Amino acid sequence: MGTAPFCINTCKVTRPHCTLRERMKLMKITFLGATRTVTGSNFLVEACGKKFLVDCGMWQGKAEIEEENAEEFAFNPQEIDFMLLTHAHIDHSGRIPKLYNEGFRNKIYAHKATCDLCALMLPDSGHIQEMESQWKNKKRLRKGEKEIPPIYTAEDAAKSLEIFEPVQYDQIIEITPDIHVRFNDAGHMLGSSIIELWTNEDGKETKTVFTGDLGNNDIPLLSEPTMIESTDYLVMESTYGSRLHMKNDEKAQMFLDIVSETLDNGGTVVIPSFAVGRTQEILYEINKLKDEHNDEEFRRKYKTLMKANVFVDSPLAISATEVFRENMNLFDEETQKEIAKGDNPLEFPGLKFTQTADESKALNEDTRPSIIISASGMCEVGRIKHHLKHNLWNPKSTILFVGYQAPGTLGYNIVNGAKTVKIFGEEIAVNARIEYIEGYSGHADQEGLMNFIYSFIKKPKHIFLVHGEPESQDILKEKIETETGLGVTVPEFGETYDLKDTITMEHKIERKLATSMRGEIIQRLEKLKEEIKDMDAYVRQDIDNKNLRDEDIFRINEKIKDLEKQILNVVEG
């Protein structure tokens, strides 16, 4: 079990290893996740003699990144005094059961709806860990290697729920006489929170705001993110720091066009959707489309949509939809009015929920055009992989993406033009229509992030950007500095910062790689072999095309020459 590389602020000044910085009791944050990436949110805060966490999420994406989840924490879980959880998504909550297993028994403060959703999502995550462990161990046993246990089980996850402490929005909660917090609606998903943290040390009050994931201003069902009036320091997400979203009216029309065209063509629309959040928003969008227009072409398309069956094929999404129904008081004002008129935004004719595996399999045997909404949103696990296997090859079908795709995931590869993908060890041709409606993102875009900063009456002394890919963060950092003059830091993993007038990085924990660099090189070589095979097939197919222009052949030849040089450089080096 790992221990923190620094002593806590309450250590006595007579201890020789205590520094002046520690005696002065400066608040500090160590960034242990969501640094230069969008997963693994985890921040260690030390203030007022306490150590506490904001979020404890799983790493998601490439296999070598996900193996980090099994590594030791960079702190001793038994020394953590409490935790603040911004929302239920697994990249923010997914390592809580591991934290519990390693001795953490104090309170986790989270919004009531977040607690409700974690009661579904964490055991589901534990089940996935068990299934993946079984699959890996079969391969390990064949190689004569020792079995490895799952990171945690569904039972472990259920036990960890005992320490959750539900709170409501807008209430100031006293953690200790010197530490107070308030949870505010972040508009990202049901129960998502922007956390205001007040700490009082030696008579000096410091306020820090953690945004968690900030919502898009026009997410169906949810209220807009709460604007905060003042803070000393801001820890802000930056997922879409370099991009602008499509506006709501455009995405609704696009959704209808894509779906109706596919159904008219006799195909199936497969929507890889995050079980919690996007699924319920899509159901709402389908229900609301009837009120958008009244022209003849729209009515025809809408009638096509309403005649089709819409299947929600994810037990977790089905259960989460029930949680949404139980927390309708959190919906935005417009949705509340619809509910008051008796229009449930999560119900409409043709909507069907498939609970069992047999019901799920039957969907792929049914030749009638339909819409299948299935998790996971990045196509990494769950029933969605079966639906992709049965529809990706079919030119009549459409795969419609409505959420962020992390690099290295199956969804990312499909969205970015892969011609073939491997699913359950089988090579599947990507012949289906591939669409991505970015406007459904649950994250604020660049404009939304900038507006959040502008909304502060008392501007932060300094901003830390987390939860973003490097390009998004670098572009947003430059924009904030140029337009506001505020100081911005993009932390690297393991960096500790003292929160004082001049921000300085005081310490850095070197990150342990779960796989050795040698192992990573071997993995990349194996992948490269497969990609060269694919390239060979595609290039031969292209040059056999009689309609290919001379300049196209020249371009292909130049690219292969460049690749040849790079390979020779590696061999000769």
PALOGU-468797 format. One line per 4 residues: number of its first residue (from 1); for each residue x, z, y of C-alpha. Coordinates in nm, 4 decimals. Layout:
BEGIN
NUM> X:Z:Y  ...
END
This chain:
BEGIN
1> 0.0000:0.0000:0.0000  0.1480:-0.1012:0.3366  0.2047:0.1436:0.6201  0.2042:0.0812:0.9928
5> 0.5486:0.0256:1.1457  0.4853:0.2714:1.4265  0.3760:0.6357:1.4533  0.0359:0.7200:1.5976
9> -0.0056:0.8200:1.9588  -0.0604:1.1887:1.8782  0.2930:1.2420:1.7439  0.4796:1.5281:1.9138
13> 0.7418:1.4455:2.1730  0.9936:1.6574:1.9833  1.0036:1.3986:1.7022  1.3170:1.1900:1.7642
17> 1.1598:0.8531:1.6792  0.8779:0.8812:1.9337  0.9376:0.6560:2.2334  0.8423:0.7027:2.5971
21> 0.5766:0.4371:2.5435  0.4093:0.6517:2.2757  0.4259:0.9697:2.4839  0.2522:0.7871:2.7669
25> -0.0368:0.7100:2.5277  -0.0746:0.3437:2.6180  -0.3492:0.1620:2.4311  -0.2155:-0.1155:2.2092
29> -0.3529:-0.3925:1.9909  -0.1854:-0.5455:1.6873  -0.3175:-0.8912:1.5980  -0.3378:-0.9184:1.2182
33> -0.5665:-1.2182:1.1713  -0.7374:-1.5122:1.3444  -0.4025:-1.5867:1.5141  -0.3485:-1.9608:1.5682
37> -0.6240:-2.0124:1.3107  -0.9989:-1.9490:1.2808  -1.0102:-1.7136:0.9824  -0.9049:-1.3636:0.8807
41> -1.0159:-1.1812:1.1983  -0.8488:-0.8375:1.1996  -0.7237:-0.6369:1.4958  -0.5663:-0.2901:1.4818
45> -0.6263:-0.0848:1.7962  -0.4466:0.2410:1.8779  -0.5814:0.4581:2.1574  -0.6701:0.8200:2.2334
49> -0.4846:0.9375:1.9229  -0.6959:0.7162:1.6953  -0.6290:0.4072:1.4881  -0.9231:0.1767:1.4361
53> -1.0019:-0.1816:1.3405  -1.2074:-0.4544:1.4993  -1.3172:-0.6759:1.2063  -1.1550:-0.7117:0.8654
57> -1.2160:-1.0716:0.7588  -1.1017:-1.2938:0.4770  -0.8586:-1.5826:0.5091  -1.0348:-1.9096:0.4249
61> -0.9164:-2.2668:0.3835  -0.6099:-2.3844:0.1933  -0.5323:-2.2155:-0.1391  -0.2049:-2.0690:-0.0158
65> -0.3842:-1.9169:0.2843  -0.6616:-1.7681:0.0701  -0.4016:-1.6002:-0.1511  -0.3134:-1.3883:0.1538
69> -0.6375:-1.1978:0.0880  -0.4774:-1.0221:-0.2081  -0.1751:-0.9071:-0.0060  -0.1311:-0.5510:0.1187
73> -0.2695:-0.4627:0.4595  -0.0127:-0.4238:0.7372  -0.1422:-0.0679:0.7879  -0.2450:0.2236:0.5689
77> -0.6252:0.2030:0.5187  -0.6427:0.5789:0.4719  -0.5129:0.6284:0.8274  -0.7877:0.4199:0.9907
81> -1.0328:0.6439:1.1773  -1.3225:0.3978:1.2104  -1.4029:0.0274:1.2312  -1.6070:-0.1943:1.4662
85> -1.7576:-0.5064:1.3066  -1.8615:-0.7955:1.5331  -2.0747:-0.9799:1.2752  -2.1368:-1.0488:0.9074
89> -1.9580:-1.3816:0.8502  -1.7007:-1.3437:0.5730  -1.4065:-1.4443:0.7930  -1.4846:-1.1270:0.9916
93> -1.6167:-0.8904:0.7208  -1.4866:-1.0216:0.3881  -1.2010:-0.7750:0.3244  -1.4067:-0.4603:0.3907
97> -1.4520:-0.3904:0.0159  -1.0737:-0.4205:-0.0317  -1.0261:-0.1794:0.2597  -1.2696:0.0599:0.0903
101> -1.0950:0.0277:-0.2476  -0.7651:0.1233:-0.0838  -0.8920:0.4494:0.0592  -1.0835:0.3805:0.3820
105> -1.3894:0.6079:0.3874  -1.4771:0.6423:0.7555  -1.7603:0.4757:0.9458  -1.8054:0.1032:1.0084
109> -2.0153:0.0536:1.3223  -2.2169:-0.2712:1.3256  -2.5502:-0.3980:1.4519  -2.8401:-0.3216:1.2197
113> -2.8935:-0.6922:1.1351  -2.5207:-0.7257:1.0558  -2.5533:-0.4335:0.8130  -2.8558:-0.6030:0.6516
117> -2.6675:-0.9306:0.6105  -2.3475:-0.7644:0.4828  -2.5615:-0.6030:0.2121  -2.6186:-0.9596:0.0867
121> -2.2964:-1.1347:0.1781  -2.0323:-0.8871:0.0612  -2.1654:-0.8506:-0.2974  -2.2022:-1.2310:-0.3048
125> -1.8378:-1.2600:-0.1945  -1.7403:-1.0098:-0.4662  -1.9166:-1.2242:-0.7240  -1.7212:-1.5280:-0.6028
129> -1.3945:-1.3299:-0.6314  -1.4831:-1.2416:-0.9921  -1.5672:-1.6030:-1.0811  -1.2481:-1.7364:-0.9210
133> -1.0412:-1.4701:-1.0959  -1.1872:-1.5700:-1.4336  -1.1091:-1.9363:-1.3671  -0.7523:-1.8632:-1.2565
137> -0.6904:-1.6299:-1.5494  -0.7903:-1.8966:-1.8028  -0.5152:-2.1180:-1.6606  -0.2686:-1.8267:-1.6466
141> -0.3325:-1.7324:-2.0095  -0.2724:-2.0912:-2.1202  0.0648:-2.0722:-1.9435  0.1442:-1.7352:-2.1015
145> 0.1157:-1.5574:-1.7649  -0.0338:-1.2154:-1.6953  -0.3983:-1.1959:-1.5847  -0.4720:-1.0978:-1.2247
149> -0.7741:-0.8886:-1.1175  -1.0217:-1.0095:-0.8533  -0.9568:-0.8946:-0.4968  -1.2777:-0.6934:-0.5385
153> -1.5966:-0.7122:-0.7419  -1.9634:-0.7301:-0.6481  -1.9886:-0.3629:-0.7496  -1.6953:-0.2729:-0.5208
157> -1.8694:-0.4513:-0.2347  -2.1954:-0.2645:-0.2977  -2.0101:0.0695:-0.2840  -1.8481:-0.0162:0.0489
161> -2.1932:-0.0544:0.2086  -2.2306:0.3251:0.1991  -2.0028:0.3662:0.5025  -2.1859:0.1207:0.7311
165> -2.3405:0.2807:1.0407  -2.6152:0.0598:1.1934  -2.6454:0.0483:1.5732  -2.8670:-0.1382:1.8197
169> -2.7761:-0.3619:2.1128  -2.7249:-0.2144:2.4611  -2.6689:0.1464:2.3499  -2.3482:0.3229:2.4547
173> -2.2183:0.5066:2.1485  -1.9769:0.7960:2.1626  -1.7208:0.7625:1.8846  -1.5139:1.0502:2.0239
177> -1.5327:1.2148:2.3686  -1.2635:0.9657:2.4823  -1.3855:0.6498:2.3023  -1.7189:0.4810:2.3726
181> -1.8527:0.1411:2.2613  -2.1495:-0.0821:2.3303  -2.2675:-0.3738:2.1169  -2.4137:-0.6739:2.3050
185> -2.5835:-0.9861:2.1681  -2.3178:-1.2583:2.1161  -2.5756:-1.5280:2.0304  -2.3604:-1.6576:1.7426
189> -2.5701:-1.5435:1.4457  -2.8265:-1.2754:1.3721  -2.6724:-0.9409:1.4703  -2.3514:-1.0902:1.6118
193> -2.1971:-0.8740:1.8823  -1.9697:-0.8732:2.1832  -1.8146:-0.5269:2.1808  -1.7346:-0.3338:2.4979
197> -1.4766:-0.0600:2.4340  -1.4000:0.2206:2.6814  -1.1016:0.4477:2.6185  -1.0002:0.7429:2.8347
201> -0.6398:0.8641:2.8097  -0.4879:1.1173:3.0466  -0.7794:1.0708:3.2850  -0.7391:0.6926:3.3042
205> -1.0234:0.4775:3.1703  -0.9452:0.1363:3.0216  -1.2097:-0.1154:2.9212  -1.1489:-0.3885:2.6644
209> -1.4007:-0.6532:2.5521  -1.3874:-0.8182:2.2084  -1.6113:-1.1264:2.2023  -1.6188:-1.1728:1.8261
213> -1.7599:-1.5257:1.7917  -1.9436:-1.6355:2.1062  -2.2595:-1.8353:2.0465  -2.3527:-2.1781:2.1704
217> -2.6038:-2.1488:2.4565  -2.8681:-2.3611:2.2840  -2.8609:-2.2293:1.9266  -3.2141:-2.2403:1.7848
221> -3.3777:-1.8986:1.7312  -3.1085:-1.6923:1.9048  -3.0679:-1.5621:2.2580  -2.7780:-1.6781:2.4727
225> -2.4598:-1.4691:2.4678  -2.4709:-1.1600:2.6902  -2.2669:-1.1958:3.0065  -2.0428:-0.8934:3.0677
229> -1.9861:-0.7749:3.4254  -1.6391:-0.6228:3.4063  -1.3386:-0.5564:3.1870  -0.9698:-0.4785:3.2107
233> -0.8731:-0.6842:2.9048  -1.0489:-0.9569:2.7113  -0.9916:-1.0614:2.3475  -1.1801:-1.3916:2.3224
237> -1.2411:-1.6500:2.0539  -1.1359:-2.0118:2.1192  -1.2694:-2.2194:1.8272  -1.3867:-2.5068:2.0497
241> -1.1524:-2.4418:2.3393  -1.0706:-2.8113:2.3749  -1.4138:-2.9684:2.3166  -1.7680:-3.0004:2.4516
245> -2.0797:-2.9924:2.2345  -2.3651:-3.2364:2.2215  -2.6704:-3.1122:2.4116  -2.9696:-2.9799:2.2184
249> -3.2133:-3.2668:2.2826  -2.9549:-3.5208:2.1625  -2.8777:-3.3438:1.8367  -3.2475:-3.3058:1.7480
253> -3.3002:-3.6818:1.7883  -2.9818:-3.7577:1.5937  -3.0945:-3.5286:1.3141  -3.4302:-3.7021:1.2873
257> -3.2748:-4.0520:1.3001  -3.0165:-3.9783:1.0295  -3.2636:-3.8068:0.7983  -3.5458:-4.0609:0.8347
261> -3.3114:-4.3597:0.7879  -3.1715:-4.2082:0.4684  -3.5160:-4.1231:0.3307  -3.6437:-4.4741:0.4190
265> -3.3463:-4.6097:0.2237  -3.4477:-4.4097:-0.0835  -3.1537:-4.1708:-0.0556  -3.1000:-3.7963:-0.0494
269> -2.9733:-3.6039:0.2527  -2.7300:-3.3308:0.1485  -2.6576:-3.0728:0.4193  -2.3633:-2.8401:0.3422
273> -2.4703:-2.5372:0.5387  -2.3492:-2.1853:0.5895  -2.6023:-1.9697:0.4080  -2.6432:-1.7360:0.7012
277> -2.7088:-1.8868:1.0408  -2.6958:-2.2652:1.0150  -2.9520:-2.2840:0.7317  -3.2128:-2.0909:0.9272
281> -3.1393:-2.2917:1.2438  -3.1911:-2.6207:1.0585  -3.5234:-2.4972:0.9190  -3.6244:-2.4066:1.2734
285> -3.5138:-2.7484:1.4018  -3.7188:-2.9305:1.1376  -4.0215:-2.7178:1.2244  -3.9805:-2.7811:1.5997
289> -3.9303:-3.1587:1.5830  -4.3054:-3.2129:1.5831  -4.3233:-3.0917:1.9439  -4.0413:-3.3072:2.0827
293> -4.2043:-3.6495:2.1372  -4.5293:-3.8354:2.0967  -4.4307:-4.2042:2.0740  -4.5234:-4.4162:1.7740
297> -4.1683:-4.4567:1.6355  -4.1062:-4.0839:1.6588  -4.4339:-4.0112:1.4750  -4.3344:-4.2543:1.2007
301> -3.9953:-4.0876:1.1546  -4.1462:-3.7422:1.1674  -4.4081:-3.8398:0.9078  -4.1251:-3.9642:0.6822
305> -3.9506:-3.6307:0.7216  -4.2639:-3.4257:0.6548  -4.3449:-3.6211:0.3368  -4.0064:-3.5317:0.1883
309> -3.9294:-3.2106:0.0070  -3.6788:-2.9852:0.1839  -3.4925:-2.7675:-0.0646  -3.2940:-2.4592:0.0339
313> -3.0645:-2.4325:-0.2664  -2.8665:-2.1135:-0.2184  -2.9795:-1.7702:-0.3387  -2.7820:-1.6151:-0.0542
317> -2.9469:-1.8412:0.2054  -3.2888:-1.7560:0.0627  -3.2227:-1.3823:0.0886  -3.0704:-1.4261:0.4349
321> -3.3830:-1.6123:0.5487  -3.5809:-1.3017:0.4520  -3.3472:-1.0911:0.6670  -3.4144:-1.3297:0.9557
325> -3.7880:-1.2862:0.9030  -3.7458:-0.9075:0.9089  -3.5497:-0.9204:1.2363  -3.7626:-1.1605:1.4403
329> -3.7423:-0.9182:1.7333  -3.3902:-1.0583:1.7907  -3.5109:-1.4163:1.8378  -3.5105:-1.5782:2.1814
333> -3.8115:-1.5688:2.4144  -3.9338:-1.9190:2.3261  -3.9310:-1.8432:1.9545  -4.1093:-1.5105:2.0122
337> -4.3924:-1.6998:2.1854  -4.4219:-1.9397:1.8909  -4.4408:-1.6462:1.6508  -4.7121:-1.4836:1.8646
341> -4.9174:-1.8056:1.8281  -4.8852:-1.7775:1.4498  -4.6173:-2.0480:1.4051  -4.3459:-1.9065:1.1800
345> -4.0317:-2.1060:1.2707  -3.8898:-2.0657:0.9196  -4.1906:-2.2091:0.7346  -4.3428:-2.5580:0.7107
349> -4.5027:-2.7895:0.4492  -4.2580:-2.9293:0.1951  -4.0132:-2.6380:0.2202  -3.9064:-2.5132:-0.1208
353> -3.6558:-2.2467:-0.2257  -3.4593:-2.2878:-0.5501  -3.3444:-1.9566:-0.6932  -3.2128:-2.0308:-1.0412
357> -2.9257:-2.2486:-1.1597  -3.1711:-2.4552:-1.3684  -3.3842:-2.5256:-1.0603  -3.0681:-2.6301:-0.8753
361> -2.9623:-2.8689:-1.1533  -3.3092:-3.0237:-1.1586  -3.2648:-3.1373:-0.7978  -2.9920:-3.3789:-0.9056
365> -3.2114:-3.5214:-1.1813  -3.4980:-3.5943:-0.9402  -3.4717:-3.9509:-0.8043  -3.7216:-3.8983:-0.5207
369> -3.5747:-3.8954:-0.1681  -3.5299:-3.5393:-0.0452  -3.3298:-3.3049:0.1766  -3.1029:-3.0482:0.0101
373> -2.9598:-2.7654:0.2206  -2.6953:-2.5812:0.0222  -2.4001:-2.3455:0.0729  -2.1107:-2.3247:0.1257
377> -2.0812:-2.4896:0.4649  -1.7195:-2.6025:0.4086  -1.7978:-2.7194:0.0514  -1.5422:-2.4870:-0.1060
381> -1.7639:-2.2880:-0.3437  -2.1213:-2.2681:-0.4639  -2.3941:-2.5144:-0.5566  -2.3029:-2.7609:-0.2812
385> -2.0158:-2.8941:-0.4944  -2.2620:-3.0040:-0.7655  -2.4791:-3.1821:-0.5085  -2.1751:-3.3576:-0.3621
389> -2.0654:-3.4671:-0.7081  -2.4064:-3.6272:-0.7652  -2.4461:-3.7856:-0.4202  -2.1074:-3.8692:-0.2661
393> -2.0714:-4.1854:-0.4764  -2.4191:-4.3123:-0.3809  -2.4311:-4.5429:-0.0733  -2.8003:-4.4600:-0.0288
397> -2.7314:-4.0907:0.0267  -2.6090:-3.9108:0.3389  -2.3882:-3.6035:0.3616  -2.4766:-3.4405:0.6943
401> -2.2334:-3.1768:0.8234  -2.3599:-2.9314:1.0841  -2.0820:-2.6719:1.1094  -1.7101:-2.6268:1.1680
405> -1.4812:-2.7527:0.8887  -1.1505:-2.5670:0.8571  -0.8410:-2.7789:0.7798  -0.7639:-2.7890:0.4097
409> -1.1240:-2.7523:0.2941  -1.3191:-3.0104:0.0961  -1.5623:-3.0480:0.3861  -1.2772:-3.1172:0.6280
413> -1.1384:-3.3902:0.4017  -1.4772:-3.5617:0.3683  -1.5519:-3.5472:0.7434  -1.2061:-3.6872:0.8207
417> -1.2463:-4.0017:0.6137  -1.1239:-3.9276:0.2598  -1.2103:-4.2232:0.0368  -1.2052:-4.0136:-0.2793
421> -1.2161:-3.6383:-0.3422  -1.1715:-3.4225:-0.6484  -1.4670:-3.2075:-0.7509  -1.4422:-2.9991:-1.0686
425> -1.1333:-3.1986:-1.1625  -1.3142:-3.5343:-1.1395  -1.2265:-3.8067:-0.8890  -1.5391:-3.8926:-0.6868
429> -1.5607:-4.1973:-0.4585  -1.6960:-4.1278:-0.1091  -1.9514:-4.4079:-0.0715  -2.2279:-4.2036:0.0901
433> -2.2948:-4.2102:0.4639  -2.1002:-3.9252:0.6257  -2.2369:-3.7742:0.9466  -2.1368:-3.4735:1.1556
437> -2.3642:-3.3312:1.4257  -2.1294:-3.0999:1.6105  -2.4011:-2.9655:1.8406  -2.5224:-2.7342:1.5645
441> -2.2048:-2.5302:1.5903  -2.2601:-2.1576:1.6283  -1.9591:-2.1368:1.8607  -1.9459:-2.1802:2.2368
445> -1.7668:-2.4941:2.3474  -1.5038:-2.5102:2.6232  -1.7683:-2.5007:2.8967  -1.9380:-2.1985:2.7370
449> -1.6084:-2.0121:2.7027  -1.5132:-2.0814:3.0633  -1.8586:-1.9729:3.1846  -1.8175:-1.6465:2.9952
453> -1.4959:-1.5802:3.1888  -1.6520:-1.6873:3.5212  -1.9436:-1.4463:3.4626  -1.7236:-1.1372:3.5040
457> -1.7742:-0.9774:3.8455  -1.4562:-0.7775:3.7883  -1.2252:-1.0270:3.6178  -0.9971:-0.9198:3.3297
461> -0.6340:-0.8430:3.4091  -0.5338:-1.0380:3.0988  -0.6933:-1.2518:2.8269  -0.5884:-1.2786:2.4617
465> -0.7084:-1.5953:2.2838  -0.7794:-1.5604:1.9117  -0.9849:-1.7419:1.6454  -0.8779:-2.0987:1.7248
469> -0.6531:-2.3764:1.6009  -0.3319:-2.4229:1.8057  -0.4466:-2.7342:1.9951  -0.7747:-2.5724:2.1062
473> -0.5971:-2.2567:2.2146  -0.3208:-2.4320:2.4062  -0.5651:-2.6541:2.5975  -0.7956:-2.3620:2.6782
477> -0.5028:-2.1409:2.7835  -0.3848:-2.4029:3.0334  -0.7376:-2.4533:3.1691  -0.7960:-2.0785:3.2187
481> -0.4602:-2.0289:3.3912  -0.5059:-2.3328:3.6138  -0.8664:-2.2689:3.7170  -0.8735:-1.8875:3.7361
485> -0.5121:-1.7765:3.7812  -0.5626:-1.5136:3.5100  -0.2846:-1.4334:3.2635  -0.3415:-1.5600:2.9089
489> -0.1602:-1.4810:2.5843  -0.2061:-1.6554:2.2492  -0.0808:-1.3933:2.0004  0.1062:-1.4756:1.6820
493> 0.0382:-1.2864:1.3594  0.1631:-0.9266:1.3607  0.2359:-0.9019:1.7323  0.1625:-0.5706:1.9035
497> 0.0809:-0.5645:2.2765  0.0666:-0.2651:2.5094  -0.2314:-0.2900:2.7431  -0.0737:-0.2250:3.0799
501> -0.0522:-0.4104:3.4104  0.2299:-0.6307:3.2804  0.1506:-0.7396:2.9250  0.4474:-0.7221:2.6915
505> 0.4832:-0.7829:2.3195  0.6351:-0.4582:2.1863  0.6618:-0.5260:1.8145  0.6084:-0.7951:1.5553
509> 0.5364:-0.7564:1.1839  0.6811:-1.0405:0.9801  0.4090:-1.1968:0.7714  0.4562:-1.2050:0.3960
513> 0.3745:-1.5368:0.2374  0.1700:-1.4957:-0.0772  0.3422:-1.7971:-0.2283  0.7113:-1.8680:-0.1961
517> 0.8311:-2.1661:0.0050  0.9668:-2.3128:-0.3195  0.6234:-2.2921:-0.4738  0.4673:-2.4532:-0.1682
521> 0.7126:-2.7444:-0.1861  0.6224:-2.8059:-0.5509  0.2512:-2.7969:-0.4641  0.3026:-3.0468:-0.1832
525> 0.5011:-3.2797:-0.4102  0.2213:-3.2786:-0.6670  -0.0331:-3.3545:-0.3973  0.1891:-3.6278:-0.2566
529> 0.2056:-3.7957:-0.5991  -0.1744:-3.8166:-0.6060  -0.1900:-3.9476:-0.2489  0.0682:-4.2200:-0.3216
533> -0.1427:-4.3314:-0.6190  -0.4453:-4.3505:-0.3893  -0.2445:-4.5379:-0.1268  -0.1272:-4.7887:-0.3858
537> -0.4858:-4.8638:-0.4875  -0.6130:-4.8947:-0.1287  -0.3250:-5.1121:-0.0077  -0.3573:-5.3519:-0.3028
541> -0.7299:-5.3727:-0.2362  -0.6652:-5.4512:0.1313  -0.4013:-5.7204:0.0784  -0.6237:-5.8939:-0.1795
545> -0.8826:-5.9336:0.0929  -0.8722:-6.3015:0.1945  -1.0284:-6.2220:0.5326  -0.7379:-5.9947:0.6294
549> -0.5603:-6.1136:0.9456  -0.1832:-6.1674:0.9645  -0.1491:-5.8857:1.2189  -0.3255:-5.6476:0.9783
553> -0.0817:-5.7350:0.6988  0.2092:-5.6879:0.9404  0.0737:-5.3446:1.0435  0.0383:-5.2315:0.6808
557> 0.3904:-5.3527:0.6052  0.5354:-5.1603:0.9021  0.3604:-4.8394:0.7989  0.4940:-4.8662:0.4440
561> 0.8438:-4.9292:0.5801  0.8157:-4.6131:0.7909  0.7024:-4.4145:0.4871  0.9900:-4.5570:0.2823
565> 1.2389:-4.4388:0.5491  1.0919:-4.0879:0.5478  1.1148:-4.0641:0.1681  1.4761:-4.1864:0.1775
569> 1.5571:-3.9228:0.4406  1.4287:-3.6491:0.2086  1.6161:-3.7883:-0.0936  1.9423:-3.8364:0.0947
573> 1.9066:-3.5045:0.2791
END
